Amino acid sequence: MDQRHHHSGGRRRSGLGAVPMSMYLHALGHFHPENEITNDFLTELDIGTDAQWIEERVGILSRRTVMSLDYIKETLNRDFTQAAEASLYTHADTGRLASEMALKRAGLEPSDIGMVIAGGCNPEFMSPADACTIAAQLGIEAAAFDLNSACTSFHVALYMLSMMKPEAVPEFVLVVTPETVTCSVDYSDRAGAVLWGDGTTAAIVSTKVRSPIEILGNTMHSSPAGWDKVTIHSNKHFRQDGRTVQMFAIKKTVRVLKGLQQEFADPERRLHFV
């Protein structure tokens, strides 16, 4: 991303097998449910872990959930088909709240949005799309569809937009990523219980209307052969081969970061990696 207010004609774009693009980020929004799963809470579940073990191994102090804490404590979410009833928010709710923040920050109205794209690890319905339920809550009547690609869903939406003809894209696109993965977690299994939290992000982007933040390029990596290393099945709890997933993520991230450092080396500017 380039956050300069004045762009030089010779700005570089990412060459990491990336799609050249001119896309502008106008605002971000977020929503985190109020129920907090602390490490002390997980310790009280008596699942073979404690706060010190969790912090030393995964570095997480707390995470949020849409579910009732009493429900988790009493049932450990063993029958995850009951998780929806124990949830305080739907994807439509969290998507609306995150999107309202983004709209306010961008100084836009719902009627300004010409397309809504949603996606995440566990869509609320097989049909309709989360994008439709979120758009309906916002009063948006526009093209709305889902692009579900697990943890990379937000990025995949940007990747797809980057490959479209700019003139074919509406002025403003709302990209929403509602995540309620805790609903698929077996809280008797410490391997998954210590990792996941819920939250929703929303972004308003445009290929036509400029803003101070420009996305200069877009690239994507995956390994379809490893599809079974992390799964959220329709009728099973979350499962993953933690070590394999971790090593894949580290190797790919390091490769992309090194490429960015080479591509955008500039002694007068600092590269911030998030």
C-alpha positions in Angstrom: 0.0 0.0 0.0 1.1 3.6 -0.7 -0.2 6.1 1.8 1.3 9.2 0.3 -1.2 12.0 -0.5 0.7 12.9 -3.6 1.6 10.1 -5.9 4.6 10.4 -8.2 4.2 9.2 -11.8 7.0 6.8 -11.4 5.6 4.8 -8.5 6.4 1.1 -8.6 3.9 -1.7 -8.3 4.5 -5.1 -6.8 6.2 -7.6 -9.2 5.9 -10.7 -7.0 3.8 -12.5 -9.6 1.3 -9.8 -8.8 -1.6 -8.4 -10.6 -0.9 -4.7 -11.4 -3.8 -2.6 -10.1 -5.1 0.8 -9.1 -7.3 0.3 -6.1 -7.9 2.7 -3.3 -8.8 1.9 0.3 -11.3 4.5 1.7 -12.1 3.1 5.1 -11.9 0.1 7.4 -14.4 -1.0 10.1 -14.4 -3.7 12.6 -16.6 -5.4 15.3 -15.5 -7.6 18.2 -18.2 -9.3 20.4 -18.0 -8.4 24.0 -17.7 -11.9 25.4 -14.0 -12.5 26.1 -12.3 -15.9 26.4 -9.2 -15.3 28.5 -6.5 -17.7 29.3 -7.8 -17.9 32.8 -11.2 -18.9 31.5 -9.6 -21.7 29.5 -7.7 -22.8 32.5 -11.0 -23.1 34.4 -12.3 -25.5 31.8 -9.8 -28.1 33.0 -8.8 -29.2 29.5 -5.1 -29.8 30.3 -3.8 -26.3 29.8 -3.1 -23.1 31.9 -2.5 -19.5 31.2 1.3 -19.7 31.3 1.3 -22.7 28.8 -0.9 -20.8 26.4 1.0 -17.6 26.5 4.4 -19.3 26.1 3.3 -21.4 23.1 0.9 -19.2 21.1 1.3 -15.8 22.6 -2.4 -15.1 22.9 -3.8 -13.5 26.1 -7.5 -13.4 25.1 -9.9 -13.8 22.3 -13.6 -12.9 21.7 -16.6 -15.1 21.0 -20.2 -14.6 19.8 -21.2 -17.4 22.0 -22.3 -17.3 25.6 -19.5 -18.0 28.0 -21.9 -20.0 30.2 -22.7 -22.2 27.2 -19.0 -22.9 26.6 -18.4 -23.6 30.2 -21.3 -26.0 30.6 -21.1 -27.8 27.3 -17.6 -27.2 25.9 -19.5 -26.9 22.5 -19.3 -30.7 22.1 -22.5 -30.5 20.0 -21.6 -27.6 17.8 -25.1 -27.7 16.1 -26.3 -25.8 19.3 -23.7 -23.0 18.9 -26.0 -20.9 16.7 -28.7 -20.8 19.5 -26.0 -19.9 22.0 -24.7 -17.0 19.9 -25.5 -13.4 20.6 -24.9 -12.3 17.0 -25.4 -13.5 13.5 -23.1 -12.8 10.6 -25.6 -10.3 9.4 -25.4 -8.5 12.8 -21.6 -8.4 13.0 -21.3 -7.5 9.3 -23.6 -4.6 9.7 -21.8 -3.2 12.7 -18.4 -3.4 11.1 -19.7 -1.9 7.8 -21.5 0.9 9.6 -18.1 1.9 11.1 -16.4 1.8 7.7 -19.2 3.8 6.1 -19.0 6.5 8.8 -15.2 6.7 8.5 -15.5 7.0 4.7 -18.2 9.6 4.9 -20.5 7.5 2.7 -24.1 6.3 2.8 -25.2 2.7 2.2 -26.7 3.9 -1.1 -23.2 4.7 -2.3 -22.2 1.1 -2.2 -22.5 -0.7 -5.6 -21.3 -4.1 -4.7 -21.0 -6.2 -1.5 -18.6 -9.1 -1.2 -18.4 -11.3 1.9 -16.5 -14.4 2.9 -14.8 -16.3 5.7 -14.1 -19.7 7.2 -17.6 -20.7 8.1 -20.5 -19.0 6.3 -23.7 -18.9 8.3 -25.8 -20.4 5.5 -25.2 -22.5 2.5 -27.8 -20.2 0.9 -28.3 -17.2 1.0 -24.9 -15.6 0.8 -23.6 -13.8 3.9 -23.2 -10.8 1.6 -26.9 -10.7 1.0 -28.0 -10.9 4.6 -25.4 -8.2 5.5 -26.5 -5.9 2.6 -30.1 -6.4 3.6 -29.4 -5.2 7.2 -27.7 -2.1 5.8 -30.5 -1.4 3.3 -28.2 -1.9 0.3 -29.8 -3.1 -2.9 -26.8 -4.0 -5.0 -24.9 -7.0 -6.4 -24.0 -9.1 -3.3 -22.1 -12.4 -3.3 -19.7 -14.5 -1.2 -16.1 -15.5 -1.9 -15.2 -18.0 0.8 -11.5 -18.9 1.0 -11.0 -19.6 4.7 -8.6 -17.2 6.4 -7.6 -15.5 3.1 -11.2 -14.6 2.1 -10.6 -10.8 2.5 -7.5 -10.9 0.4 -9.1 -13.2 -2.3 -11.9 -10.6 -2.7 -9.3 -7.9 -3.4 -7.5 -10.3 -5.7 -10.6 -10.9 -7.7 -11.4 -7.2 -7.9 -7.8 -6.6 -9.1 -8.4 -8.8 -12.1 -11.7 -7.1 -13.2 -11.8 -4.2 -15.6 -12.0 -1.1 -13.5 -14.8 0.3 -15.6 -16.9 -2.7 -14.9 -16.6 -2.3 -11.1 -19.0 0.1 -9.2 -17.5 3.2 -7.7 -17.5 1.8 -4.1 -17.3 -1.9 -3.1 -17.9 -3.1 0.4 -15.8 -6.1 1.4 -16.9 -7.8 4.7 -15.3 -10.8 6.5 -17.5 -12.1 9.3 -15.7 -14.8 11.3 -17.3 -16.9 14.1 -14.9 -19.8 14.1 -15.4 -20.4 17.9 -18.7 -21.9 17.0 -16.9 -24.8 15.4 -14.3 -25.3 18.2 -14.4 -28.3 20.5 -13.5 -26.7 23.8 -12.4 -30.1 25.3 -9.5 -30.0 22.8 -6.9 -27.5 23.9 -5.2 -27.5 20.5 -8.1 -25.6 19.0 -9.5 -24.0 22.1 -6.5 -21.8 22.7 -6.3 -20.3 19.2 -9.6 -19.0 17.9 -11.6 -15.9 18.4 -14.4 -14.1 16.6 -14.4 -10.8 14.8 -15.6 -9.0 11.6 -13.8 -6.6 9.4 -15.2 -4.4 6.7 -13.4 -2.4 4.0 -14.6 0.1 1.4 -12.5 0.1 -1.7 -12.7 1.7 -5.1 -10.9 1.3 -8.5 -12.2 4.7 -9.6 -12.3 7.2 -6.7 -8.9 8.1 -5.3 -8.0 8.1 -1.6 -4.7 8.7 0.3 -4.2 4.9 0.5 -3.5 3.1 -2.7 -3.1 -0.7 -3.1 -0.2 -1.1 -5.5 -0.3 -4.8 -6.2 -1.8 -8.1 -5.3 -0.5 -11.7 -5.1 -1.7 -14.9 -3.8 -0.2 -18.3 -2.8 -1.8 -21.6 -1.8 -1.1 -25.3 -1.7 -4.3 -27.3 -2.7 -2.4 -30.5 -2.0 -2.5 -29.7 1.7 -6.3 -29.2 1.8 -6.7 -31.7 4.6 -4.3 -30.0 7.0 -6.8 -27.6 8.4 -10.6 -28.2 8.1 -13.9 -26.9 9.3 -16.3 -29.6 8.1 -20.0 -29.2 7.9 -20.6 -31.8 10.5 -17.3 -32.0 12.4 -15.3 -29.7 14.7 -12.4 -27.6 13.6 -9.2 -29.7 13.1 -5.7 -28.9 11.9 -2.2 -30.3 11.6 -0.8 -27.4 13.6 2.9 -27.9 12.8 2.4 -28.4 9.1 0.1 -25.3 8.8 2.5 -23.2 10.8 5.6 -24.1 8.7 3.7 -23.5 5.5 2.5 -20.1 6.7 6.0 -19.1 7.9 7.8 -20.1 4.7 5.3 -18.4 2.4 5.2 -15.3 4.5 9.0 -15.0 4.6 9.2 -15.5 0.9 6.6 -12.7 0.2 8.2 -10.4 2.7 11.6 -10.7 1.2 10.2 -10.1 -2.2 8.5 -6.9 -0.9 11.7 -5.7 0.7 13.5 -6.0 -2.6 10.7 -4.6 -4.7 10.2 -1.5 -2.6 13.7 -0.9 -1.3 13.9 2.9 -0.7 16.4 4.5 1.7 13.9 7.4 2.2 11.0 5.3 3.3 10.3 2.5 5.8 8.5 -0.7 4.9 5.9 -1.6 7.6 4.9 -5.3 7.5 1.6 -6.2 9.3 
